[in-house]
Amino acid sequence: MGDTGEPGRSVTAYSLLVDAERAYSRAQFPLVRPLLQRLRNEFGEPDSDDDSAVRYALLRGALAARAGNWPEAVRWCPHSDDLHRTETGVVHALGVSALRRLSEEGRHTDAGAATLAIMLWAYLLDEDDPGDFRLLLSERRGTPVPDADWEEARRHLLKRIADLLHALDVRAGRDVLDAWETAWAVECEAPVIVPSDADPDGLVPLGPVAGYLVRHGRGGDLLHAYALRHPDLGGWSADSSGHRACADALARALAERGRDRVRAGQWSEALTDFSTAARLGRTLGAEDEAAVLRCARNVGRSRTGHGNSPVTRIHGLELAHALLPRDTSVAAELTAELVEQGRRVFQSDPPQSRKRFARALKVTPRDRDARAGLDDHVKADLRRVLDAGDRETKLRVGEVQGILRRDPEFAPARRWLGDYYVEQAVTAALRGRVPAARAAVRKLLQYDGPAGLPHGDVYVDQVLVDLLVGAARRTDTEDERVNLERRVKLLSTAEAVESPAPSSHVREQLDTAVLLLAEHLETTASPSDVIELFLQDHMRIGVSARFDHTVEAAYLNRARERERAGDLGGAQRDRACAGRIGAGLSPQGLLFGPGSHKPRHDDTGQEALF
């Protein structure tokens, strides 16, 4: 065609491209490919920044579509923003081919043809006519197209395409979010399709689709389809990457449905919608807040909410309170409902009742009924612990102190606090934390001590000693050794607290306890256990002949064991210690070697007997 054209005509890349476009528009398809082949061979493919590149790409896509290679056609087709730089006749021809392809039997899944049909016809039928499609029709008719005829034909064709796409959607079972009919409507409103990015499951991204549905009053369709895809309504959040693209449109649709449900008297459902909308980032306006307030007044204890279950009423009021945290009427209604339900299940479900009262107190911190309900639970726990010996129920010291502050005459609270601080004092003293033990005793005296008496250090120490001696009389386990060792430790701690002038009755009880432990160890443990007790210096040599004999026997027994094991030196030292104890010698002074100084009068010297 270029070789036999007009006389003297020079062949250029542009002329070849124009000839190829003219041939395609005239359905002279056998000529198109040779012209493009010659263009590539002689001039190379057009530069990507040139308009010719867009026109060339469109022709390559059109040829691929003619050959039935729709994926290749989609790959070559330019973006809708670049279609104004192409030849309208080629756009029209390719668009017609795509519609014919979709109209063929069994082509309801050809997403590539659908992508091109939607994008190209939305461009051709645009109200602003950017490609002069009307001019093309006028040229082909040989006469201008009247306004009335143009508008009627345009509307008719828009509807025919929509009907075709809808039929294909129904056959394929596509929902409104990935329907080709929806993509068509979105593209006609504003070009968004990028051919190379189009997905068979959704030609248009979800964000533009969701926005279009809400703008055109189809928020219900959006919510229905989206809920089928994401059944967990509680997971709809603007912070979730999976929901972020549709968050704004979903929030608007939910708010609109919430207002509709308020008008229908569906209070709980409306509150759920408003709550989800807020979670998706919507800030409630005045109309929304008024609707939420109306729901709160009807979902709770009112006549309209009386038939609801307690869980439904509380859940609805919780949603309303979260949406309107500063509204005192909603907070008061929620608090009253929580208190009422807490009282109702006080006996049948104490843990649930306690949760209701605690929540009510959090909503309204100074509510007397909620505080009284919690106090009643604590009082019941105190009675079970003190009167029935219930060890499973755990009480916190702070809540018991609160009971006593609000009800100073409630004796079980005072009694429990007394027992609590007794245990604290004894435990701290056993661990060597005498200042902490004294602090616990002062607390004990505050709740269970004689009124009007001074609580000086001497008095506090005496009370602590009495507590330790009293604890030594109790047995906590069935293991006799454990009980005896605990008794020795308690009494030795009591003696240390009384130091430097320990009382005789504490000393006597400690000596008795040490003797009993030594004899128990003699019959049930090893000689080393008896010797280890002796070296703890709880009792001096010469105080108890039974204790001295027990220790002496332990040294002799261990000496024999060491002889059998070949430890002659250790056996010799044990026999020397046994002999010194048996002779009743004074424990002062070292058994081995001369002393370098005169020992103190109160030094037992037992550390040197090993």
Secondary structure, 3 states (H helix, E strand, C coil): CCCCCCCCCCCCHHHHHHHHHHHHHCCCHHHHHHHHHHHHHHHCCCCCCCHHHHHHHHHHHHHHHHCCCHHHHHHHCCCHHHHHHCCHHHHHHHHHHHHHHHHCCCCCCCHHHHHHHHHHHHHHCCCCCCCCHHHHHHHHHCCCCCHHHHHHHHHHHHHHHHHHHHHHHHHHCCCCCCCHHHHHHHHHHCCCCCHHHCECCECCCHHHHHHHHHHCCCHHHHHHHHHHHCCCHHHCCCCCCCCHHHHHHHHHHHHHHHHHHHHCCCHHHHHHHHHHHHHCCCCCCHHHHHHHHHHHHHHCCCCCCCCCCHHHHHHHHHHHHHHCCCCHHHHHHHHHHHHHHHHHCCCCCHHHHHHHHHHHHHHCCCCHHHHHHHHHHHHHHHHHHHHCCCCCCCCCHHHHHHHHHHCCCCHHHHHHHHHHHHHHHHHHHHCCCHHHHHHHHHHHHHHHCCCCCCCCHHHHHHHHHHHHHHHHCCCCCCCHHHHHHHHHHHHHHHHHHHCCCCCHHHHHHHHHHHHHHHHHHHHHCCHHHHHHHHHCCCCCCCCCHHHHHHHHHHHHHHHHHHHHCCCHHHHHHHHHHHHHHHCCCCCCCCCCCCCCCCCCCCCCCHHHCC
